[in-house]
Every structure is written in C-alpha cells, then in structure tokens.
C-alpha cells in the first residue's frame, strides 16, 4: 500500500505556509510515514522565488518534491476531457487538485488545503482506519475527518453510522483521502441538482463536480467520528503585515 500527502500554495498564502512551520506541522499531525510528500505551486507571481523557498523544505526532507501546476495543467485537462472553458471561473479553484490527481502514482492520496490541519486530539491511527474503510467498502469513495469539531453536524448529515464513521453525501476540498484510481478517471462532467449547495463564486469547480459524481452514483463519504481537522481562512493581507498574534490565535497551528 502506498500513499501520497499533498497540499498546495498560491500567491496569497505561499509565504504563510512555506516561511513558517505550517507545512511541517500539517505532515507531522498525520502521524504517518508517507511515500510521497508533494507541494503543488499554483498561480504565483514569481515561481522562481517560491521555488527557492520550497527547495529548502526538500533539503530539510519536509517534502519530497514540488510541482508547478501550470506546467501540467493542459495535460491534466486533456486527460480528464476537460478544458479551461468548461471549468470557467472554477478553473483556478480546481486545476491544482486535478493536476495532483493526474500526477499521483500512489494507491492513495491524502489532500489538505494549506489552511487546514489535523486537530491535535485526533485519535492516532485515523489514517490507517480511513484506508481500511476505503479498502473494505467500495461504495465509499472519500474519507475525511470531521470538520472543525462539528460532530453533531456530521451526524445530522449522515445516512448511516458505525463505530468509526458517519456515512453520507458530501465532499470538501479542505481535506480528503481517496483511492487514486477512483478519481483518476473521466468523472468530472456529472451534474446533480444537489450540487447547487456550493457557492456560486466558484462556478462549476472541482469539489462541486466531485459531489455531483458521488450523488449521481449514490457513492458515499465516510467522516471519521473520533477526530477532526481544523480550518480557518488565512487573512487577506501580505505576509509581512500578519501579526504574530494571528498565529497565537490559531492555536491548532502552533
């Protein structure tokens, strides 16, 4: 069994993620030895500048490599029978995830957005239990931790429950564990009316398309009952203007 950890950065957050210990903590909180730890760099003004910072993370063995999304964007779109025109305004919200799935060589892919992290109280072994769920239940296509400690919401949204997970419909690009082979197919042109729950500003973005595919086939998401990931949007300001108190306030990131 092989598994990749991956996350992404873009112009407004790369300094926060790469110039602090954020990405190191993201990986460490998983408590797992990954076969690959990949950073996807998307939509940045100065790739060479970002690359030099990312090289330091490779030197410290925090990540194994980084990928410039733009280099593989067209290949990924062709592979999935998509185009920038089809994605519309959802393109910039989708292309990093599509490229990462296209390039992943391991059996499993664990994705975290750069502003998400495993809560420190999460039960050890959650990732192994997630893989076991995906291996034993073909109808389950996605596994994630409960979002922001909202266990009551996850239970309310579920169809069934067992000792490990809530099972229901849903998908978020903040965090997901998937079987790569399930998602490395042309599944992104489905539409389901229930997908209109996603915000309109993102258009027909990646997570909306995945949700439509899941609902169209009655596939399920498993949400882990014994742990959480935490998500908080980074402030919309330059890295140099972020006060240290911001990181102090984000206790789970410390």
CORMOQUI-V783715 format. One record per run of one state. SS is the DSSP state (alpha for helix, beta for strand, coil for the rest). FROM is the first residue (numbers start at 1). LEN is the number of residues. Records with the same first field share a line. If there is no record, write none. Layout:
BEGIN
SS = FROM-LEN + FROM-LEN
END
This chain:
BEGIN
coil = 1-2 + 10-4 + 19-3 + 29-7 + 42-5 + 60-5 + 80-4 + 104-4 + 113-3 + 119-7 + 137-3 + 148-3 + 157-1 + 162-3 + 169-6 + 184-9 + 198-2 + 203-3 + 217-3 + 232-7 + 242-2 + 250-1 + 254-1
beta = 3-7 + 36-6 + 65-4 + 108-5 + 116-3 + 140-8 + 158-4 + 165-4 + 175-5 + 220-12
alpha = 14-5 + 22-7 + 47-13 + 69-11 + 84-20 + 126-11 + 151-6 + 180-4 + 193-5 + 200-3 + 206-11 + 239-3 + 244-6 + 251-3
END
